[in-house]
Amino acid sequence: MGTLIAVRIVAFGMLSGGVANPVSQFGPALLAGDTPFLAVYLPAPMLGALAATVVINHHTRARRADR
């Protein structure tokens, strides 16, 4: 997890401020009128959770089929 956060900060830090909490990024960006990079922070946790769910379900089904 620490590596993922570090990669995220290195990749997007100079562009959008590198805030790890989407809510912490939303308020200041909205008030400053700098909203183009909110698309990186707001849907990312939901898409990550969805991707993890798909992978876990696929892995679980594969293990059950092997039994």
ChimeraX attribute file (.defattr): number of C-alpha atoms within 10 A of each C-alpha:
attribute: neighborCount
match mode: 1-to-1
recipient: residues
	/A:1	6
	/A:2	7
	/A:3	8
	/A:4	9
	/A:5	13
	/A:6	13
	/A:7	12
	/A:8	14
	/A:9	17
	/A:10	12
	/A:11	12
	/A:12	15
	/A:13	14
	/A:14	9
	/A:15	10
	/A:16	18
	/A:17	12
	/A:18	18
	/A:19	16
	/A:20	14
	/A:21	11
	/A:22	17
	/A:23	12
	/A:24	11
	/A:25	19
	/A:26	18
	/A:27	12
	/A:28	12
	/A:29	16
	/A:30	12
	/A:31	9
	/A:32	9
	/A:33	9
	/A:34	12
	/A:35	15
	/A:36	10
	/A:37	15
	/A:38	17
	/A:39	10
	/A:40	12
	/A:41	20
	/A:42	15
	/A:43	11
	/A:44	13
	/A:45	13
	/A:46	11
	/A:47	11
	/A:48	11
	/A:49	11
	/A:50	12
	/A:51	12
	/A:52	12
	/A:53	12
	/A:54	12
	/A:55	12
	/A:56	12
	/A:57	12
	/A:58	11
	/A:59	12
	/A:60	11
	/A:61	11
	/A:62	11
	/A:63	10
	/A:64	8
	/A:65	8
	/A:66	6
	/A:67	5
